[in-house]
């Protein structure tokens, strides 16, 4: 039986750290972390939060391992709706990052604080 994406997101959400954009902005600054936008470059070019790094979800594991070797780095991930951020956070935890947070609000809310 195929698992609908909505159900998958809800299952994954239980096992990862989630945070609002406002909380993430404060925590990211305090912990000297990074804010990753997991959307595609075309989406990122149209609208992006200040101080965010665009790494599309499809390249995330490879790019992170190349550029960010500290497994304890505070990582905050957002997208347009929260779905890709949740799946991306799960993947980063799976490869060994220990301080990963998925921002679960909309892009508009992220852009207001980042």
N, C-alpha and C positions, 0 to 999 in steps of 0.2 A: 504494500500500500504506500502510495506517495504521501509525503508530509507537506501540507500547504505551508507556504513561506510564513504566513502569520503565526501558525502554530510553532514552526521552527524558531522564529524570533522570540516567542514567549518562553520556550524551553531554554534557549541559550541565555536569555535575560536573567534567569534565576541563578545562573552559575557565574556571572561576571559582575564587576563593579560598574554601577551606573551613577550618573551625576547630572545635574542641570548645568546649563551653560554658565550661569552666574557663579555657581559654586566652583566650576572647573576653572574659570578665569582666575579666581583667587588662589585656588590650590595650585594651579600651574605656575603662577608667579612665585608663590611661597616655596615651592619645591623645585624651582628652576627646571620645570618640565618643558615638554613640547606639545603643541596643539596641531594635530594632523587632520586635514580635510581628506576624507577617503573617497570623494567624488571624482569623476573623470575630469581631465584637464579642461574640456570645453565647458563643463558646468562651473568649474572653479574660476575660469576667466570671466564669466558673466557676473558672479557675485561671490566674494570671499570675505572671511573674517580677517581682521588685522592680526598680524603675527601668526598666521596659520601656515602650515607647510602642506602642499598638495602632494600626496602619495596615493594614487588610486588603489582601491582595495585589491585589484588583481596583481599589483606589484608590491604590495605592502611588506610581505615577509622578506622578500629579497632585498628591497631597499633599506628596510630597517636593519637587517643583519649587516649590510654593507656600511651603513652610515652611523648607526647607534648601537654600540657594542656593550653598553652598560645595562645589564638586565634589571637593575633597580631604578632606572630612569622613569620619572613620572610621565606617562604618555596619556594624552587625552585625545580621543578620536571623535570626529563628528562627520555628518553627511547631511543630506537634505531632510531626511525624516527620522533618522535614528536607526533604521534597519541595517544599513551597511556598517554603521559604527559598531553595532552590537556584534555582528558577525566578524568584523575586523578585530575587535577586542578579544574575542574568543580565540582567533587564530594567533594573535600575538602572545597570549597566555600559553597556548599550546606549544609554541616554540621556545618558551622560557622567560619571557618578560614578566616581571612580578608586580609592577605598579601601573596597571593599565585600567583606563576608565572610558566607558562609552557614554558620550553625551546623548541623551535620549530625547532632546527637544528638537524643534524644527530649525532649519537654517536661519530663518529670520531672527529667532531668539538668540542663536549663536552670534550672528553678525552684530547684534546690539551690544554684546559684552566683550567680544574678542577683537 
